[in-house]
Amino acid sequence: MKLASFATAAVFVLFVRQVSAQGFERVTVPDPMDKPLEVAIWYPSAAPISQQRDNPAGQSLALGGPVNGEHLPLIVVSHGNGGFSDTHADTALALADAGFVVAAVTHTGDNYSDESYPASRWMVDRPRHIRLVIDYMLNTWRGHNRIDPLRVGMFGFSAGGYTALVMLGGIPDVKRSIAHCAEVPQEPACKLGFTQDFADPIVAAQLSKGWAKDPRIKAAVIAAPGLGFEFDPASISRITAPVDLWAAAEDKNVPYATNTDIIRIALRSPVQFHSVEKAGHYDFMKPCDPRMATALPKLWARLCVEVPGFDRTAFHVQFNAEVVSFFNSRLVSNQ
């Protein structure tokens, strides 16, 4: 979950920069119910790379280069509260290096520059955004004919993990949320007022129907899933897609016992589980540039300070390799 929004888009330029020869572009995806969605796309490309690194991801990329390859797998990415499309840029780049197309959305009303939507709205909007992005990537994007529609996966972090669980068939339960926050008021999401309007009959009715999985998603990597306490365990047990589940041992934002552990116990689908020793919640986000400590000390303290003995950069080398390996093994081509 969020617990801290990102102050400005310029912040993300101060994350670790990497060099790659993959393609990149930003597009807007129409949303019939709201403003267009901003989506960042990484993809295989043999085009010359730009040395300007003039994108918030701080990466050298072939901006707008031609798409290289056929029958490419697609991974859609959902960031945590207060994040945006480039929050997991290093993981996206690793996937593109391995031959995946990656589409990361900035969730309207729940991102670094606009957190105006209450939980009761973004809970519904986030899954809808992912469906729209998949529709766009498979039918409209200029490289859509290069994507294999039978090889679609999802990566979700924190509130993005919640989003992935809904897309796989998990069903949120408002009553469980209200009861949990009454019983465990120290739960970080509850302290932030997550359930503040759930007792409203109109809101409760909206959040009690309309949940449906997207069968196009064949596998998911889920890191530190938020709101684990609110899911109907029976719905989680019916998930059939394989899941690669990650938890941070020192996560103070999304406590393991009331979130990831609930999901882990309820899952009956093939699940790989990893508990990362000494890792904190934000260590699943891309590594920070050390210059950020001086330029933006408050944000550095929130997002970048690690438990002594933990190296986020080194961890991401392993993490990204594991993510690529999981999707390579689960999104098998039928061609």
N, C-alpha and C positions, 0 to 999 in steps of 0.2 A: 504494500500500500504506500501511499504517498508520504505523508508526514513532512514533506518539504517540497515546495515548488521550485522550479528553476527560474532564476531571476530574469534572464535575457537570452536570446538566441546566441549572442556573442559568446556566452559562456562555453558553448560546445566547441568552439574553435580551439579552446585550451585543453582539449583532451588529446591523448597521445595520437600522433600522426603516423600513418603507415603508407607504404608505397605498394601499388598494385597495378595490374594491367587490365582491370575489369571495367566494364561499362557502367555508367551511372546516369540517371536522369530523375527529374522531379516532374510529377504530373498532378493534375487535379481530377478527381473522380466525382462526377455529379452525384449529389445526394438529394433525392426528391423531397426529403423532409427537413433539410437543413442546408447550411452552407456547403459548398464543395469540399471534399476531403483532400488534404494534402498528402501525397504518397511519394516516398523515396524508393527508387528501384535500382538495385545492383544486379548485374547480369554478366555472363561470360561475353567477352569481346576481345578481339585481337587488334583493335584500333590503338593508335598512339595515345599515350596518357598525357593529361595536362600536368604541368609542373606548378601550376598556380595554387593548387589546393584551395580553391576559392569556394568551398562548400563547407557548411557547419561541421561535417564529419572530419574535416581536416585531412582528407585522403587524396592521393594522386590517382585520378581516375580518367577513363576515356569518356568524357562528358558527351552524351548523345551518340556514342559510337554504335556501329551496327551490332546486332545480336549474333553471337557465334554459337552454333550447335543446333541439334534437333532433339525433339522429345525430352526437353529439359524439365526437371522437377521444379515445382514452385513452392516457396515457403512464404507465408504471410506472417508478419510480426506485429504484436500488440505490446506497446510500452506500458509502464506503470503510471499511476496517477502523477500528473504534473510533468511527464516526460514529453518526448516527441519522436518523430520518425527516425532520428539519428542516434537515439539513446544506446542502441546496440549495434552501432556501425561496424565495429571490429568483427562481431560475429557474422553480420551480413556479408562483410567482405570475404571472410573465410569461406562462407558458403558459396559465394560467387566464384571464388578461386577454384572450388571443387565442382563447378558446373551447375550450380543452382541459380534460378532466378529468385530474387528476394524482394518482396514488396512490403515496406513498412509504413503504416499509416500514422498520421497525427490525429488523435481522437478529438473531434470538435468538442469544445466546452470542458475538456479535461486534459489540458496540456500546459506546458511551461508558461505560455503567454495568456491563457484563458482558462481559468478554473471556475467558470461561472455556473456550471451545471451541478446540481446536487446529485448525490449517489443514486437517488431514485430515478434520475434521468439517464446518467451515463451507464448504469447497469443494463438498461435496455438498449441504449444507443451503440455501445461498444460491439456487441455481437452483430448488430445490423451493419455497422461500418465494415466489419470483416467480410460479411457476405457481399457487400457492394464492391469491395476491393477484389475479391476472387472473381466475381462476375466480370469486372473490368479487365482483369489480367487475362482471363480465358477467352474473352470475346472482343475486346476493343483495343487493348494495348497494341502498339505497332508490331510487337514481337509475339503476339498471342499464338500465331501458328507454329511457333517454336516450342511451345509449352505442352507437356503431356498432361491432359486433364485428369488422368488417373493417378498422377504422382503429385498430390498436393499435401503439404504438411503445414504445421503452425508452430511458431515460437511465441511464448507469452511469459512476461515477467510481472510479478506482483499483481496489480489489477489486470494486467494483460494475461496473467495466469488464470485469474477468474474468468476472463473472456474466453480463453482457450477451453476451459472446462465446460462452459455453456455451449460452445461450438461442438464439443464432443458429445453432448447430451446431458450434462449436469443441469439440474433444476434448482435455482435459488428459492429459498423459503423465507418469506418475510417474517413469519412467526418465529422461526428459529433465530433470526437475527435479533429481533426484539427481546426474546427470552435470554439470549446469550449476553446481550449488553446489560440487561438487568442483573444477571448473575455474575458477570465478569466485567464490571464497569472500567477496570483498568486496561482492558483490551485497547490497544492504540487506536484502532478504527472507531471504537465506541467513544473514546475520549474526544475524538474529532467531531463527534456528532453525526456519524454515519447514518444512524437510524432516525434522525430527528423528525422526518416527515413520514415515516413508515406507518404511523398510526392513522394517518389521514385515509378515510375509506376509499377515496378516488385513487390515491397512490397505491394503497394495498391491493386494490382490484387490478391496477395496471401491472403490478409486479407478481401477480398470481397466475398469469396466463401468457400465452404467446411464446413460451420457451420451446425451441426446437433445435435439434442438432443439425449440422451441415454434413451430410454423408460424403461430401467431396474431400473432407479432411481425413487423411488416412493414418496420420501419426502426428504426435505433438511433443515438443520439448517444453516443459513447464518449470519455471524457476521461481521459488518462493511465492507460491500462489496466495493471493490475498482473499479474504472473506471465506476461507475454508469452512468456517463455523456455520455459514448460512446455507450450505448445500444440503439438499435431501440426500442422505447417504445411499438410499436405494437407487436414486438416479445415477449416482457416481458408479455404483456397482454394475450398472447396465452398460457402461461405456465399453466399447469393443476395440477401439483403436489403440494401438500400443502407445505407451507414454514413457517419456524419459523425465523423471521427476527429480528436482534439485532443491536442496535446503541449505541455508547458511547456519552453521552451528551457533553463531553469535548474533543471530537476527533479533533485534529489539523492536523492529517495525512491524513485522509479521511473525509473531511468535510461533515456533514450530508446533507446539502442543495443541494450539487452537486453530491451526490452519493447515499446514502441509501434512501433519500427522493424520488428521481426520481424513484427508483425501487419500493418503497412502493406504490407510486401513480399509477404506471403502472400495478402492479400485480392485476390480477382478480381471481387468484386461492385462495383457503382458506389460509389466512395468519394471523399468530399471530405476533404482533409487540411489542418489548420491547425497551424502551429508558432507559439506565442505568445512573441515576444521578451521577454526579461527576466522572464518569469513563472516562479514556483516551483510546486511540486506543489500546495500548498494554495490557490493562487490560483484554482482552479476552484470552491472552496467560497465561500459567500456572504461578502461583505465584513464586516470586523470593526468594531465600534463603538470609537472611540478610547479610551473610558473603560476598556476592557478592559486597556489597557497599565498602568494603575495598579491596578485591582482584581485582575487575575490576570496579573502580569508574566511568569511562566514560560510560561503557556499562550500569551500574546501573542507571546512570542519564538519559540515553536514554530510557531504557525499563522498569524500575522498580519504578521510583519516581511517587507517586500517588498524586492526588489532596488532599489537607488536608480534612480529614473526610471520605475518601474512603478507604475501607479495601479490597484489592484484594482477600486475602485468604477467608474471609467471603463471598464475592461475589461469588467466585467459588463454594462454597458449594451449594448455591442457583442455580447458572447457570448450573452446572452439573446435578443437580436434574431436572431442567426444560428441559434440552436437553434429558435426559433419558425418562422423561414423554412424551415429544412430540413424540419421535420415538416409544415408546411403544404404543401410541394411534394411530399412523398413519401407522405403519408397522404391520398390523394385520395378524396373521397367518391364513391360510386357512386349516390348518391340523386339 
